[in-house]
Amino acid sequence: MSRPPEASLQLALDLPSLRVCRAVVAALTPRLARVEVGTPLLLHEGIRAVEWLRGELGPAGTVVADAKICDAGARIARDAFAAGADVVTVVGAAADMTTWEGVLQAARASPGRPAVMIDTIGWEREAAVAGLPRLGDAAAQAGVTVEVCVHRPKSSAPPFTALLAQLQTGGAPRFPGSLVAGQMTADLVGPALAAGFSTIVVGGAVTEADDPASVWSAFLEKVTASRPSSGDPR
């Protein structure tokens, strides 16, 4: 059975206003599968933003807490998972092994065995190629699922194939989820999926639009159009 188009998108709530985020989520429901409590919202509203989103999505949806953990890994991850997060994010460039192992321990101890996302923001390519296998190996030994989110540079972004290549060289493990973020527009959905990314992170293009529902529909249409046929399993 093919995935619904919303399964290939992650909505990032990067606004500090819970009131505005509530309105956006209400406008896009039920065509939401993965929604992220963005860092600005998490810092402004605290862990209650994760609790709110868990209630909105229900058990079928995926809640991502973009905590960008770089320290106090076990404590932050534990609180996010307890609040209902299915995924927490860790800054790969900044996390030492003590922090990383703390996050993995929190994931292992949480019901449902939630996942951890490595965020490559600020990570130079050479360092990422060297660091990803080390983090991936530790996660595999702990039995924790790991996703990776590649951030497009804010200027002169390389092709999506080049962005994805840093996850597939230097002995890096194959991660079950590969996401791409950074000023994504509907027209970029097809090229990103064709390059091999599994999920597109969409933020301001939708949340700051005058009509979020129509923009979200445009993203969903691009996902559908990128599939060779209705039976494509992606």
N, C-alpha and C positions, 0 to 999 in steps of 0.2 A: 504494500500500500504506500502511495506517495505521501510525503509530508505536506501538510498545509503550508501555504506560502509564508504565513507568519512565523513558522518554525525556523525560517532562515533569517529572521530579523530579531534584533534585540533593541528595544526602545530604551534609550538612556534619559532618565529624568535628571538632567543636570541643572535644574533651576532651584534656587534656594527657597522657593515658596511652595509649601505643601498644598496650599489652596489651589494654586495654578496647576500643580501636578495632579491633584484630584480631578480637576476638570478635564485635563488631557486624557487621563486613563479612562474616565467615564465616556469620553467621546469616541475612544478607540475600542472599547470593550464591545463584543467578545473576541475581536480579531487580534488578540495579544497572546503570545506564548511565552516570551522571555522579556522581562522588564527589569531594568537596573535602577536601583536607588543610587543616583550619581553622587560623586563626592561632595559637590556643593550642597545638595539636599541633605546628605547624611551629616555633614558638619553643622548645618543650620538647625535641623530638626532633631538630630540624635537618633538613637536606635528605634524610636517609635515610628520612624518613617519605614523601617523594614517591617515592623509589626503591621502597620497599616497596609502596605503593599501585599503582604502575605494574605491578609483578609480579603483584599480586592481580587487577587488572582485565583484564590482557592487552591486546592491540592494539585490540580493539573498544571498550573503555571509554574514557571521557573523564576525565582526571585534572586537577583544578583546584587550583592552589597559591594559597591565599589569603594571599599575601605582603603584601597591602596596601601596595604600593610607593609611597613618597612621596619617595624620594631614592635615589641610586646605582642608577638604573633599569636601565642596561645590564648591570651586574654581577649584580644580583639576578635579573633575568629570565633572563639567560644560564645561571646556575646551575640555576634551576628547570626550564628547558626541557631542559637537559642531563641532569637527573635523571629526566626522563620526563613532565613536565607538558605537557598540551595547552593549558592556559589559565593565565595568571597575572593577578592582580588588582592594580589601581592605584587609589589613593584620588584621585578626581577633584578634590576640594576642595583637596588639598595638593600635587598634582604640578605643577611648572612645566614649561615646554616642553622644557627640556634633559633633564629626567628622562623625560618622555613620549617624546621622540624616541629616547632611549637604549633604552627598552623596545621601541619599534617596530623599531629596528635589530636588537636581539637576536632578535625574532620573525622578521624577514626572513632572518636568517642561520641559523635553526634548521631542521633537516630536518622536512618535513611542514607547514611554514608554520603554526605554532600561532597561537592567538588571544590577544587581550588583553581583559580585562574591566574596565570602569570601574565602580568602586564609588562610589555616591552618598552613602555614610554621611557625615554632618556637613556636607553641601552644602546651603546654603539654596536654595530654589527659583529665585530670580532669578539667582543665580550659576550654578546648574546649567544653566538655559536659555541663558545666555550662553556658558558654558564647553564644553558638549557639542559644539556645531558646530565649535568651534576644534579640539578633540581629534579629532573625527570626520573633519574635513577633512585633518588631518595623517596620520591612519591610512589614509585613502583614497589619498592621494598615495604613501604607502609601500607600498600593496597589502597591508595587514594587516587581518584580520577583527577587528572589535570587537564585544563584547557589553556590555550595561549591566545592572548589578544595582541595583535600587532598594530601599533599606532603609526599612521601615515605622518611623515614630517609635515609641519605646518606650511612649508614652502618647498617647491621643487620635489613633490612626491614622486618616487620612482614607480614603475609599472607594478601592478599587483603581483605578477609572477616573481619579480625581484624581492618584494616584501615577503612573500611566502617562502622564498628560497632560504632565508636565514633560519627557518624552522626545520629545514630538510638537509642541512649540510653539517659537516663536522661531527657526524655521529649522533646528531640530535635524535631523540626518540620520536616516533610518530604519535602525536597527541590526538585524542579522539575528537577534540573540538578546536578549530582554528578560527579566530574572529579577526576582523579588521575594523578599525575605528579611525576617526579623524576627518571631519567635514565631509561626511558621506552624503551624496545626493542620489536621487533615483536613477540618474543616468549612469552611475558608477556601479550599480548593483550587478548588472549582467557581467561586466568585465571581472569584478571581484569573485563572483561565483564561478565563472569560467576558469579563473586562475587556480581554483581549488579551495578557496575559503569556504567554510561551512556556514558561517553566520556573519551578517553585516550589522554593525552597531550604528544606530541612527539616533541622533540627538536633536540639536537645534533646528535642523531642517523641518522637523515635525513639531517639537514642543514650542518653538517660537513663531510658528506659522499662524496666520490669521484664521485659517481653517485646517486644524491638524488632521481631521478625519479625511479630507480630500487628499492631502499630501501623503498620509499613510497609505491610502488606497493606491496612489501612484507607485509607491514602493512595492506594495504587494503585487501589482500588475507587472512590474519589472521582474520580480522573482518568478512569477508564472511564465512570463515570456522567455526567460532564460533557460527553461527546461525544454529539451527536445520533444518530449511528449508527455501526456498526462500520466504515463506510467513510470516516468523517471523517478528512481528511488531517492534522489537527493533530498 
